[in-house]
Amino acid sequence: MARRRWRPLLLLAVTAACSTAACVDGRSAPAASTGAAIELLRTPGDSTLRDDPVSRAVRRGRAILRDTPDSLPHNVGSTLRCVSCHLDDGTRAFAMPWVGVFGRFPQYRSRSGKVARLENRINDCIRRSLNGTALAFESDDMRDIVAYMSWLSKGVVSGRRDYGSGIDSLAPLVPDTARGRVAYVSACARCHGPNGEGIKAATPALSGAPLWGEHSFNIGSGMARVRVMAAFMRRNMPFDTPRTLTDQTAFDIAGYLAAQPRPDFADKARDWPNGDPPPDVAYATAAGKKAPR
């Protein structure tokens, strides 16, 4: 099967700007033109969806991922949506897209030390990034979410990580949290609030998600790691002028955000049971090793 190509998203102006990780709902208007193209991975397109059970499941799965707190009020503990980080409904390159993810599971996950199903990975995000409780594997909600990810992955070679998967990597830099605070105030607070509380706009597309505090992602989330957060910001933020932050500024803001209070994750001591945490994990585990700074 042919490898997927990407297509650049046409860039339109928005009336408000978001400026750091976990910024906006994935349905948000595209960024204003800055010369830095936003890349969307090719997907089957809505014209392939019919009025049949599978198509209805795909549509409902996408709706859950777009409006997660409203769709799963008993499972979501934050005010984040799945598409707050998986931008453009999980189709944007280097914003943790879901395109192709269906064919990459089961896979070994060092954080759990086990081979995980896609449902395990989805629940990891719900428990950590949404600070919530897991869905039952056989629930309609889980089946519909998986149906959407399966539909997005049609035509992608199974088991292969194609261009745009995951998050763009950055060479690690030492963050300066004092500089990060200044950069946050000037570039991020207008959308995410002066205290990281998020700003809820009348139009969900222009709402900024909370970046710390009780309504944000918890300490066990991948986005709580400095390197992950910096790489996400460097590629995707500010929302109206993406890819205009320097590597150092992205690390400075990420370091500042990582130092702010956020919900705990009760099971964090069980992470990386083989004692192999990434270097930017901020907590010790029962395996007896703490990631070096």
C-alpha positions in Angstrom: 0.0 0.0 0.0 1.3 3.4 -0.8 2.7 5.5 1.9 0.5 8.5 2.9 1.2 11.9 1.6 0.4 15.1 3.4 -1.2 18.2 2.3 -0.8 21.7 3.7 -3.7 23.3 5.4 -4.9 26.6 4.0 -4.2 29.2 6.5 -6.9 31.5 7.7 -7.0 34.3 10.2 -8.5 33.8 13.7 -9.6 36.4 16.1 -7.8 35.1 19.1 -4.4 33.5 19.6 -3.4 30.6 21.7 0.2 30.2 22.6 1.3 26.9 24.2 0.7 23.2 24.7 -2.8 21.7 25.0 -4.2 24.9 23.6 -7.4 24.5 21.7 -10.2 22.3 20.5 -9.1 20.4 17.4 -12.0 21.9 15.4 -10.5 25.4 15.8 -9.9 27.7 12.9 -6.5 27.2 11.2 -3.7 29.5 12.0 -3.1 32.9 10.4 -0.6 32.9 7.6 2.9 33.2 8.8 4.9 31.3 6.1 4.9 28.2 8.3 2.5 25.7 6.8 0.3 23.5 9.0 0.4 20.0 7.6 -2.7 17.7 7.7 -2.2 14.1 7.0 -4.4 12.6 4.3 -7.5 10.9 5.6 -10.5 9.1 3.9 -12.7 12.2 4.1 -16.3 12.5 5.2 -17.6 11.5 1.8 -16.7 8.0 2.6 -19.0 7.9 5.5 -22.5 6.5 4.9 -25.7 5.9 6.9 -24.6 2.6 8.2 -23.6 1.3 11.7 -19.8 1.6 11.2 -20.1 5.2 9.8 -22.4 6.2 12.6 -19.8 4.8 15.1 -17.0 6.7 13.4 -19.0 10.0 13.6 -19.9 9.4 17.2 -16.3 8.5 18.1 -15.1 11.8 16.5 -17.8 13.7 18.5 -16.6 12.1 21.7 -13.0 13.1 21.0 -14.1 16.7 20.1 -16.3 17.3 23.2 -14.9 14.8 25.7 -16.0 16.4 29.0 -19.6 16.7 27.8 -19.6 13.3 26.1 -18.0 11.4 29.0 -18.9 13.4 32.1 -18.4 10.4 34.5 -14.9 9.7 33.1 -13.3 13.1 32.5 -11.9 15.0 35.5 -10.4 18.0 33.6 -11.8 20.5 31.2 -9.5 19.4 28.4 -10.8 17.7 25.3 -8.9 14.9 23.5 -8.5 17.3 20.6 -6.9 19.9 22.8 -3.6 18.1 22.1 -4.4 15.9 19.1 -5.1 18.9 16.9 -7.4 19.1 13.9 -9.4 16.0 15.0 -6.2 14.0 15.2 -5.0 14.7 11.7 -2.3 17.4 12.1 1.2 16.2 11.5 3.5 16.3 14.6 0.5 17.0 16.9 0.2 13.4 18.0 -2.1 12.5 15.1 -4.3 9.4 15.2 -3.8 8.7 11.5 -2.2 5.3 11.3 -2.4 4.6 15.1 -4.8 1.8 14.7 -2.2 -0.3 12.9 0.5 0.3 15.4 -1.2 -1.6 18.2 -0.7 -3.9 20.1 2.7 -2.4 21.0 5.1 -2.5 24.0 4.9 0.5 26.3 7.9 1.1 28.6 5.8 3.2 30.9 3.7 0.2 31.9 6.3 -2.4 31.0 3.6 -4.3 29.1 2.2 -4.9 25.6 -0.8 -2.6 25.3 -3.9 -2.6 23.2 -5.1 0.6 21.6 -7.8 0.6 24.2 -5.2 0.7 26.9 -3.5 3.7 25.3 -6.8 5.5 25.0 -7.5 4.9 28.7 -4.0 6.1 29.6 -4.9 9.4 28.0 -8.2 9.6 29.8 -6.7 8.8 33.2 -3.7 11.1 32.8 -4.3 13.9 30.3 -8.0 14.2 31.1 -7.3 13.4 34.8 -10.2 10.9 34.7 -11.2 7.3 35.0 -10.9 4.5 32.4 -13.6 3.4 30.0 -14.7 -0.2 29.9 -13.0 -1.9 26.9 -16.4 -3.2 25.6 -18.3 0.0 26.1 -20.0 1.7 23.2 -17.9 4.8 23.9 -14.7 2.9 23.6 -15.8 1.0 20.5 -16.8 4.3 18.8 -13.5 6.0 19.6 -11.6 3.0 18.2 -13.9 3.0 15.1 -12.9 6.7 14.4 -9.2 5.9 14.7 -9.5 2.9 12.5 -11.3 5.0 9.9 -8.6 7.6 10.0 -6.0 4.9 9.5 -7.4 3.4 6.3 -4.7 3.0 3.7 -1.8 3.5 6.1 0.7 0.6 6.2 0.1 -1.3 9.4 2.9 -1.1 12.0 4.8 1.7 10.3 5.4 5.1 11.7 5.0 7.5 8.7 5.9 11.1 8.4 4.2 13.4 10.9 3.6 10.7 13.6 3.9 11.6 17.2 5.7 14.9 18.1 8.7 16.4 16.4 11.8 15.9 18.5 14.0 18.6 19.8 17.5 18.5 21.1 17.2 19.0 24.9 17.9 22.4 26.3 18.1 23.6 29.9 14.9 25.7 30.6 15.0 29.0 32.3 11.8 29.3 34.3 12.2 33.0 34.9 12.4 33.7 31.2 9.6 31.1 30.8 7.3 33.1 33.0 7.9 36.3 31.1 7.3 34.5 27.8 4.2 32.9 29.1 2.7 36.3 30.2 3.5 37.9 26.9 2.5 35.0 24.6 0.3 32.6 26.4 -1.8 34.2 29.1 -4.1 36.0 26.6 -5.5 32.5 25.7 -4.7 30.4 28.7 -5.2 32.9 31.5 -2.7 34.6 33.8 -2.8 31.7 36.2 -3.0 28.9 33.6 -6.7 28.5 34.3 -7.7 28.5 30.6 -10.2 30.8 29.0 -13.6 29.6 27.8 -14.8 31.5 24.7 -18.3 31.5 23.3 -16.7 29.7 20.3 -15.0 26.5 21.5 -12.4 26.9 18.7 -11.1 30.0 20.4 -11.0 28.6 23.9 -7.6 28.1 25.6 -7.3 25.0 27.8 -6.0 25.1 31.3 -2.3 24.4 31.6 -2.0 23.9 35.3 -4.3 23.8 38.3 -7.2 21.4 39.2 -8.8 21.4 35.8 -5.6 20.6 33.8 -3.8 17.4 32.9 -2.2 15.6 35.9 1.5 14.9 36.7 1.3 11.5 35.0 0.5 12.9 31.6 3.1 12.9 28.9 2.4 16.6 28.4 3.6 17.2 31.9 7.1 16.3 30.7 9.3 19.3 29.7 10.7 17.8 26.5 7.3 16.6 25.2 5.7 20.0 26.0 8.5 22.0 24.4 8.5 19.9 21.2 4.7 20.3 20.9 4.8 24.0 21.4 7.8 24.5 19.0 5.9 22.9 16.2 2.3 23.9 16.8 2.2 27.1 18.9 1.4 30.0 19.1 -1.8 28.9 17.5 -2.1 31.8 15.1 1.6 32.0 14.3 2.9 28.4 14.6 6.6 27.6 14.5 7.6 31.1 15.6 8.9 30.2 19.0 12.6 29.4 19.3 13.7 26.1 20.7 15.0 27.9 23.8 11.8 29.8 24.4 9.7 26.6 24.0 11.9 24.9 26.6 11.7 28.0 28.9 7.9 28.1 28.8 7.7 24.3 29.2 10.0 24.5 32.3 7.8 27.2 33.8 4.6 25.2 33.2 6.1 22.0 34.6 6.9 23.8 37.8 3.3 24.8 38.3 0.9 22.8 40.5 -1.3 20.3 38.8 -3.3 17.2 39.9 -1.4 14.2 41.2 -1.6 10.7 39.5 -2.2 8.1 42.1 -0.5 5.3 40.2 2.6 7.2 39.2 4.9 5.0 41.3 4.1 2.0 39.1 5.3 3.8 35.9 8.4 2.4 34.2 8.6 -0.7 36.3 11.9 -1.7 34.6 13.5 1.5 35.9 13.9 3.1 32.5 12.1 6.5 32.8 12.8 9.2 30.2 15.1 11.9 31.5 12.3 14.6 31.9 10.0 12.6 34.2 9.6 14.6 37.4 8.8 11.9 39.9 10.3 8.7 41.4 8.9 5.3 40.7 8.7 2.1 42.7 11.4 0.6 40.4 13.9 2.7 42.4 15.1 5.1 39.8 14.3 8.7 39.3 14.8 10.2 35.9 17.9 12.5 35.9 17.3 16.1 35.1 
